[in-house]
Amino acid sequence: MNKTVYYESFTDDVVESRNQHVHLPDGYEWVRDDVWSKVKYHLGYLLVIILAELYLRLVLKVHYRNRRLLWKYRKSGYFVYGNHTQPVGDPFIPVLACIGKRAFGIAGTANYGIPVFGKLMPWIGALPVVETREGRQKLSEAVERRIRERHVVFLYPEAHVWPYYTGIRPFSTSAFHYQQQLNVPGFTLTTVYRKRRFGKKPRIEVIVNGPFRPDSTLSPRDQRQRLRDEVFQSLKENATLSNCDFIQYICTTK
């Protein structure tokens, strides 16, 4: 055991960036179609692949299980949901899981305050969450476009990153309205932490499950609830395979 983290509720921010409350500039564009922007998108994607290979393979040594399942859906757009447990690795984990497809991540604006890396967010596939009416509309339009272009959109419905946390924190149905509206498949990527024979840090495995589809016989609200429940159950079942608490989390309000 290397560290103990104390928290009051599952919505606590246990990791904060230097510029946590950064605001996007006026006129920010979620999707840009000019030639120079398209060049940046392609260069950004290449950079993400390189960083993902270096960091996930060499530093975290991530192993994937059942990744071939996603290959069957390479000709369609889909959503991916994961447990949020790696501050640096989580933007890259879906990229290698969905290799061969461009992955766009719905992210909080706090990520834009990270030195150097934050400046690259628009070009490496980030779709920021802005809590204004216009911001929500622009995000929805961007998500729909990327799915229609047969790309992947990934979300971390727990919202806050808790490093090496081995449980699944509660989350609402709000993350599922995009999938319900667009009627496309969804998958889970569960990050699991296993004991190593040698060394203190755990072995990291990412397990792919799905697909989970909206049920058109239900009302929109019930569709979102069912998707949420199926995704939560999938993450929870896989998370039980973790057997290494590298960081211990203790609730102070019990």
C-alpha positions as CSV (number, residue, x, y, z in Angstrom):
1,M,0.0,0.0,0.0
2,N,1.6,3.3,-1.1
3,K,-1.0,5.9,-0.4
4,T,-4.3,6.6,1.3
5,V,-6.9,9.0,-0.1
6,Y,-9.8,10.3,2.1
7,Y,-13.0,11.4,0.5
8,E,-16.5,12.7,1.6
9,S,-18.5,11.7,-1.5
10,F,-18.0,9.9,-4.8
11,T,-18.2,13.3,-6.6
12,D,-15.0,14.6,-4.9
13,D,-12.1,15.7,-7.1
14,V,-9.1,13.9,-5.7
15,V,-6.9,15.0,-8.6
16,E,-6.8,18.7,-9.6
17,S,-4.9,20.4,-12.4
18,R,-3.0,23.6,-11.9
19,N,-5.6,25.6,-13.8
20,Q,-8.7,23.6,-12.7
21,H,-11.3,26.3,-13.6
22,V,-10.1,27.2,-17.1
23,H,-12.6,28.8,-19.5
24,L,-12.7,28.2,-23.2
25,P,-12.3,31.2,-25.4
26,D,-15.3,32.9,-26.9
27,G,-16.1,31.4,-30.3
28,Y,-14.6,28.0,-29.5
29,E,-15.4,25.6,-32.3
30,W,-16.0,21.9,-31.5
31,V,-15.5,20.9,-35.1
32,R,-13.4,22.8,-37.6
33,D,-13.5,22.2,-41.3
34,D,-10.8,24.5,-42.8
35,V,-7.8,22.9,-44.4
36,W,-5.3,23.9,-41.8
37,S,-7.5,22.5,-39.0
38,K,-7.9,19.2,-40.9
39,V,-4.1,19.0,-41.1
40,K,-3.9,19.6,-37.3
41,Y,-6.5,16.9,-36.7
42,H,-4.5,14.3,-38.7
43,L,-1.2,15.3,-37.0
44,G,-2.9,15.2,-33.6
45,Y,-4.2,11.7,-34.3
46,L,-0.7,10.6,-35.2
47,L,0.6,12.1,-32.0
48,V,-2.0,10.4,-29.9
49,I,-1.2,7.0,-31.4
50,I,2.5,7.5,-30.7
51,L,1.9,8.7,-27.2
52,A,-0.6,5.9,-26.5
53,E,1.9,3.3,-27.7
54,L,4.7,4.7,-25.6
55,Y,2.8,5.4,-22.4
56,L,0.4,2.5,-22.3
57,R,2.9,-0.2,-23.6
58,L,6.1,1.0,-21.9
59,V,5.1,2.9,-18.8
60,L,1.7,1.4,-17.7
61,K,2.2,-1.9,-19.5
62,V,-1.5,-2.2,-20.2
63,H,-2.9,-5.5,-21.5
64,Y,-6.2,-5.7,-23.4
65,R,-8.7,-8.6,-23.2
66,N,-11.4,-9.2,-25.8
67,R,-10.4,-6.3,-27.9
68,R,-11.1,-8.2,-31.1
69,L,-14.8,-7.7,-30.2
70,L,-14.5,-4.0,-31.4
71,W,-13.0,-5.0,-34.7
72,K,-16.4,-6.4,-35.8
73,Y,-17.8,-2.9,-35.6
74,R,-15.0,-1.1,-37.4
75,K,-17.4,0.1,-40.2
76,S,-19.8,1.9,-37.8
77,G,-19.7,4.5,-35.2
78,Y,-20.1,3.6,-31.5
79,F,-19.7,4.7,-27.9
80,V,-17.3,3.4,-25.3
81,Y,-17.7,3.8,-21.5
82,G,-14.9,3.3,-19.0
83,N,-14.1,3.6,-15.3
84,H,-12.0,6.7,-14.7
85,T,-8.9,5.6,-12.9
86,Q,-5.8,6.9,-14.8
87,P,-5.2,10.7,-15.0
88,V,-2.8,10.4,-18.0
89,G,-3.7,7.0,-19.4
90,D,-7.5,7.3,-19.7
91,P,-7.4,9.5,-22.8
92,F,-5.2,6.9,-24.5
93,I,-6.8,3.6,-23.4
94,P,-9.7,3.8,-25.8
95,V,-7.4,4.9,-28.6
96,L,-5.5,1.6,-28.6
97,A,-8.6,-0.4,-27.8
98,C,-10.3,0.9,-31.0
99,I,-7.1,0.9,-33.1
100,G,-7.9,1.7,-36.7
101,K,-10.7,4.1,-35.8
102,R,-10.4,7.7,-34.7
103,A,-11.5,8.1,-31.0
104,F,-13.0,11.3,-29.7
105,G,-13.4,11.8,-26.0
106,I,-16.0,13.9,-24.1
107,A,-13.9,15.8,-21.5
108,G,-14.2,18.5,-18.9
109,T,-12.7,21.8,-19.5
110,A,-10.3,21.3,-16.6
111,N,-8.2,19.2,-18.9
112,Y,-7.5,22.3,-21.0
113,G,-5.6,23.8,-18.1
114,I,-3.0,21.1,-18.1
115,P,0.4,22.7,-19.1
116,V,1.4,21.9,-22.8
117,F,-1.0,19.0,-23.1
118,G,-4.0,21.2,-22.6
119,K,-3.1,23.3,-25.7
120,L,-3.3,20.1,-27.8
121,M,-6.8,19.1,-26.6
122,P,-8.7,20.4,-29.7
123,W,-6.5,18.5,-32.1
124,I,-6.2,15.2,-30.3
125,G,-9.9,14.5,-30.2
126,A,-11.3,16.2,-27.2
127,L,-14.9,17.3,-27.2
128,P,-15.3,19.7,-24.2
129,V,-18.3,19.9,-21.9
130,V,-19.4,23.5,-21.4
131,E,-22.4,24.1,-19.1
132,T,-24.2,26.7,-21.2
133,R,-27.1,26.1,-23.6
134,E,-25.0,26.9,-26.6
135,G,-22.1,24.8,-25.3
136,R,-24.4,21.8,-24.8
137,Q,-25.9,22.2,-28.3
138,K,-22.4,22.5,-29.9
139,L,-21.2,19.4,-28.1
140,S,-24.3,17.4,-29.1
141,E,-23.8,18.4,-32.8
142,A,-20.1,17.5,-32.6
143,V,-20.9,14.0,-31.1
144,E,-23.5,13.3,-33.7
145,R,-21.2,14.3,-36.5
146,R,-18.3,12.1,-35.3
147,I,-20.6,9.1,-34.9
148,R,-22.1,9.6,-38.3
149,E,-18.6,9.8,-39.7
150,R,-18.1,6.2,-38.2
151,H,-15.7,7.3,-35.5
152,V,-15.7,6.4,-31.8
153,V,-16.8,8.6,-28.9
154,F,-15.7,7.7,-25.5
155,L,-16.9,8.9,-22.1
156,Y,-16.1,8.3,-18.4
157,P,-19.5,8.5,-16.7
158,E,-18.0,8.7,-13.2
159,A,-16.7,12.1,-14.3
160,H,-13.9,12.5,-11.7
161,V,-10.7,10.6,-12.0
162,W,-9.7,8.5,-9.0
163,P,-6.3,6.9,-9.6
164,Y,-6.1,3.2,-9.2
165,Y,-9.6,3.0,-7.7
166,T,-10.8,-0.6,-7.9
167,G,-14.6,-0.1,-7.5
168,I,-17.2,1.5,-9.7
169,R,-18.6,4.8,-8.5
170,P,-22.3,5.7,-9.0
171,F,-23.3,7.6,-12.1
172,S,-26.5,8.9,-13.7
173,T,-28.2,8.4,-17.0
174,S,-27.0,11.7,-18.4
175,A,-24.0,10.2,-20.2
176,F,-26.3,8.0,-22.3
177,H,-28.6,10.4,-24.0
178,Y,-26.2,10.7,-27.0
179,Q,-26.3,6.9,-27.6
180,Q,-30.0,6.7,-27.0
181,Q,-30.6,9.5,-29.6
182,L,-28.3,8.2,-32.2
183,N,-29.3,4.5,-31.7
184,V,-25.8,3.0,-32.1
185,P,-23.9,0.3,-30.1
186,G,-22.0,1.0,-26.9
187,F,-19.2,-0.9,-25.2
188,T,-17.4,-0.9,-21.9
189,L,-13.7,-0.7,-21.2
190,T,-13.1,-1.8,-17.6
191,T,-9.6,-1.1,-16.2
192,V,-8.7,-3.8,-13.7
193,Y,-5.7,-3.9,-11.3
194,R,-4.1,-7.2,-10.6
195,K,-1.2,-8.2,-8.3
196,R,2.2,-8.7,-9.8
197,R,4.5,-11.5,-8.8
198,F,7.3,-8.9,-8.6
199,G,7.0,-5.1,-8.1
200,K,4.7,-2.8,-6.2
201,K,2.6,-1.4,-9.0
202,P,-0.3,-3.6,-10.2
203,R,-0.7,-5.2,-13.6
204,I,-3.2,-3.2,-15.6
205,E,-5.8,-5.1,-17.7
206,V,-8.5,-3.5,-19.8
207,I,-11.5,-5.7,-20.5
208,V,-13.9,-5.0,-23.5
209,N,-17.5,-6.0,-23.2
210,G,-20.7,-5.3,-25.3
211,P,-22.4,-4.4,-27.4
212,F,-25.1,-2.6,-25.4
213,R,-27.9,-1.2,-27.6
214,P,-30.8,1.1,-27.0
215,D,-34.2,-0.6,-26.8
216,S,-36.5,1.2,-29.2
217,T,-39.6,-0.4,-27.6
218,L,-39.0,1.7,-24.4
219,S,-39.5,5.4,-23.8
220,P,-36.3,7.6,-24.3
221,R,-36.0,7.9,-20.5
222,D,-36.3,4.2,-20.0
223,Q,-33.8,3.5,-22.8
224,R,-31.2,5.7,-21.1
225,Q,-31.9,4.0,-17.7
226,R,-31.5,0.6,-19.2
227,L,-28.3,1.5,-21.0
228,R,-26.9,3.0,-17.7
229,D,-27.8,-0.1,-15.8
230,E,-26.2,-2.5,-18.3
231,V,-23.0,-0.4,-18.5
232,F,-22.8,-0.1,-14.8
233,Q,-23.3,-3.8,-14.3
234,S,-20.7,-4.7,-16.9
235,L,-18.1,-2.4,-15.3
236,K,-19.0,-3.6,-11.8
237,E,-18.7,-7.3,-12.7
238,N,-15.3,-6.8,-14.3
239,A,-14.0,-4.6,-11.5
240,T,-14.4,-7.5,-9.1
241,L,-11.4,-9.1,-10.9
242,S,-9.2,-6.4,-9.3
243,N,-7.2,-7.8,-6.4
244,C,-4.7,-5.1,-5.7
245,D,-5.5,-1.8,-3.8
246,F,-2.5,0.2,-4.9
247,I,-4.2,3.3,-3.4
248,Q,-6.6,2.9,-0.5
249,Y,-9.7,5.1,-0.5
250,I,-11.4,5.8,2.8
251,C,-14.7,7.6,3.2
252,T,-14.7,10.1,6.1
253,T,-18.5,10.6,6.3
254,K,-19.5,7.1,7.4
